[in-house]
Amino acid sequence: MRLGWMLAIGALWATVALSAAAQPPRQTAKPEEPPLVLPLRFEQPAPFPWETSDKPATSLKPPLPIPSENVLPINLATALRLAGAQPVTVALAEERVIAANAQLLRARAQWLPSLYLGANYARHDGQIQEVLGKISTVSRSSLLGGGGPTLLLSFSDAIFEPLAARQRLNAQVAAVQAARNDSMLETTDAYFSVQQARGDLAAAEDVVRRGEDLLKRTEKLAEGLISPLEAARVRAELSRRRQTLYVAKERWTVASADLSRVLRLEPGALVEPLEPPHLQVTLVPLRRTAAELLPVALRNRPEVPQLQALLLAAEDRVRQERARPFVPSLVVRGNAGVFGGGTNREFANFDGRSDWDVLMLWEWQNLGVGNKARLDERRSESTQTYWEFVRVKDRIAAEVTQALAQAKYAHDRLLEADKGVKDAVDSADKNFEGLTQTRRVGDVLFLVIRPQEAVQALQALSQAYGDFFTAVADYDRAQFRLYRALGAPAPESLAEPK
């Protein structure tokens, strides 16, 4: 009967503890400082609201594919979808969410006792002191089989640790979105590096074709019109342009390997974007100022709610240490089972047995000095988290300002580079035509355009191509840096105010 009562009490305690562990977390209070406290947002980023411009600055042909056993066609939209699913950084962040959720479950389970089941064999031979002090010589054996609960519950830990664990889980969930945004930026940087290399390759192929044509034109000129050195000068320039062609192929291969690493594509595959290399992507209107965009960033950057959650967790730890000296700990030890034994090696008289101990303890660690040290440590951690929050806000403001400036000036460079390519193409065409035109001064025949002037036009065209594709890639990268700096907001957040 006594054993039944003990089991009933244990079942009742387990029911109460399970109810306490399963109760919903309390609504976390917002910190007073800093004053701007934003709601947690953990949604997937909205579809990219880009506007594209693929009007070429000149009639460049697409670059010839590099010989490769495995060419992987891909477009920007596919790369961005893979950026949220494939990269290792996102997988690591998601695993940290699972670990934080397990820590929350463990914190809530502190109200539950641990159950032990087993057997204990005891044997004593020799002298032993009885309760009244008499010394006797005894030879005995006993055997206990059964189990029971053991609970060591610190109420300060059981109350505040789940609150802090909940906030740490919120922080890790926000970190997943931050990892996705960082992965998006890393993917686009690598993608536009591939595009820039493809543009440079297309430009190099066009310049090499023009250089070969220039060499043929130069070699056909009459001996009296030009010096033999002119043809040598053209051949030397053509050799330089062919080297530029090989450099562009190398850059395409290297950038492709980097993009494959980021997206975890097949190693060794040559990534070939389906868009033209001069594609321009606009995500954020450049007429917005940094002051207008900063509130958008603070509402959408996942680092903000991540640090807010960590700040609330640090405050919960401070409250935990402040309450620890005044809140008791509960110690419960119990066992129930079958016990029996006898003299020497005899085992008999087996019957039920149960033992229970319940203690309520208050602890002042190191006469209270240890408690004060732990409280000071938690307060310092809370202050450190606050200043980290301030630093993150300052960094967000700087990133928005920097990315906006990069996008604006890259756009200005792009407009100038587009004009420069058109002028350089026109100059090269007219210089090549001028090689066939002559004029007579007295009895001497002169070329209207000499080969060295055509070589200079070819060099200017190569430089103009390089400036153009660099400006395109810088503009596209800056747009995505700005989009990431704003927290990948929904399209309506980027609309210009009416």
PAGU-785945 format. One record per residue (C-alpha): residue in one letter; z, x, y. Coordinates in steps of 0.5 Angstrom, whole numbers, plus 500, padded with zeros to 3 digits. Layout:
% residues N
AZXY...
% end
This chain:
% residues 498
M500500500R502506505L495509503G491503505W495502512M493509513L486508512A486502516I489506522G483511521A478506521L481503527W481509531A474511529T471504532V475505538A472512539L465510537S465505542A467510548A462515545A456510546Q458507553P453508558P454514563R457512570Q452511576T452518579A455519586K450522591P452528594E454528602E450535603P445536604P443529607L436528604V438525597L431523593P431519587L429522580R422521578F419523571E413520571Q406523569P402525575A397520577P390521576F387527580P384523587W379529588E373528592T367533590S362536593D356540589K351541595P349548594A348553599T341555597S337553591L340558586K339557579P345557574P347563571L344565564P349565559I353571556P351572549S357570545E358567538N362562541V361558547L366553549P363548554I369545558N370541565L375541570A378534568T379536561A382543563L387539567R389534561L390540556A394543562G399538561A399538553Q397545550P401550554V407554552T411553558V411545558A413546550L419550552A421545557E420539553E424543547R430544553V430537554I431536546A437541547A440538553N440531549A443534543Q449537548L450530551L451527544R456532542A460531549R460524548A462525540Q469528543W472522541L471522534P475526529S472531524L473529517Y475534511L475533504G477538499A483540494N489545495Y492548489A499552490R503556485H509559487D513564482G520567484Q525566489I525560495Q530558500E532550499V533546505L541547505G540554505K541556497I536561494S533559487T528562483V523557481S516557478R512551480S505549481S502543485L495540486L492536492G486532492G483528498G481528505G483526512P481526519T483532524L482531532L483535538L482531544S482534551F482528555S479532561D473534557A472528554I472524560F468529565E464533560P459527558L458526566A456533567A452533560R448527563Q446531569R444537566L439532561N436529568A435536570Q431538564V427532564A425534572A424541569V419538565Q415535570A415542574A413546568R407541568N405542575D406550574S401549568M396545572L396551578E396556573T390552569T386551576D387558578A384561572Y379556572F376557579S376565577V371563571Q367559576Q367565581A365569576R359565574G357564581D357572582L353572576A348567579A348571585A347577582E341575578D338572584V339579587V336583581R330578581R329579588G330587587E325587582D320584586L321588592L320594587K313592585R311590592T313597595E310601589K303597591L303599598A298605600E301612600G299613607L303607609I310609606S314615604P315616596L322616598E322609600A320607593A326611590R331608595V329601592R330603585A337606587E339599590L336596584S340600580R347598584R345590584R344591576Q351594576T354588580L350584574Y354587569V361587573A360579574K359578566E365582565R369578570W367572567T369574560V376576562A377570566S375566560A380570556D385568561L383561561S383560554R390564554V393558558L390552555R391555548L384555546E380559541P381566542G375570544A371563546L367564552V369558556E363555560P364550565L360544566E360544573P356548578P360554580H359552588L363545586Q368544592V374540590T378536596L385533594V389533600P386531607L386537611R387533618R394532616T399537619A405541615A410536618E407530616L406533609L413536608P416529607V411527601A413534598L421533598R419526595N415528589R417535588P421535581E425541583V429537588P432532583Q433538578L437541583Q441535585A442533578L445540577L449539583L452533581A454537574A457542578E461537582D463534575R466541572V470541579R473535577Q474537570E478543572R482539577A485534572R486539566P493541568F495533569V491530563P494531556S491533550L491529543V492532537V492528530R492531523G492527517N490527510A491522504G489523497V492524490F498530489G502532483G505538479G510541476T514547473N510553471R503551470E505544468F501538472A504531472N506526476F500525480D500519485G498517492R500521498S499521505D501526511W500524519D502528525V500526532L502530538M501529546L500536549W500538557E498545558W498550564Q494556562N498562564L503559568G498555572V494562574G489561569N488553571K487556578A482561576R478556572L478551578D476557583E470559578R467552578R468551585S464557586E459555581S458548585T457552592Q452557589T448550586Y448547593W445554596E440554591F438547593V438549600R433555598V429551594K428546600D426552604R421555599I418548598A417548606A414555606E409553600V406547603T405551610Q402557606A398552602L395548608A393554612Q390557606A386551605K384550612Y382557613A378557607H374551609D372554615R370560612L366556607L362553613E361560616A359563609D354557607K350558614G351566612V347565605K342560608D340566614A341571609V336568604D331566610S332573612A330576605D324572604K321574611N322581610F319581603E313577606G313582612L312588607T304585606Q303585614T301591618R299592625R294597628V296602634G290606636D288609629V294608625L296603621F304601621L307596616V311590620I317591615R318597612P322597605Q328600608E329594612A328589606V333593602Q338592608A336584607L337584600Q344588601A346582606L344577601S348580596Q354580601A353573603Y353570596G359574595D363571601F360564599F363564592T369567594A370562600V369556595A374559589D379560595Y378553598D379550591R385554589A388553596Q387545595F391545588R396550591L397545596Y397539591R402542587A406544593L406537595G409535587A402532585P403526589A400519588P393518592E396513596S401518599L396523601A392518605E391519612P396514617K392509620
% end
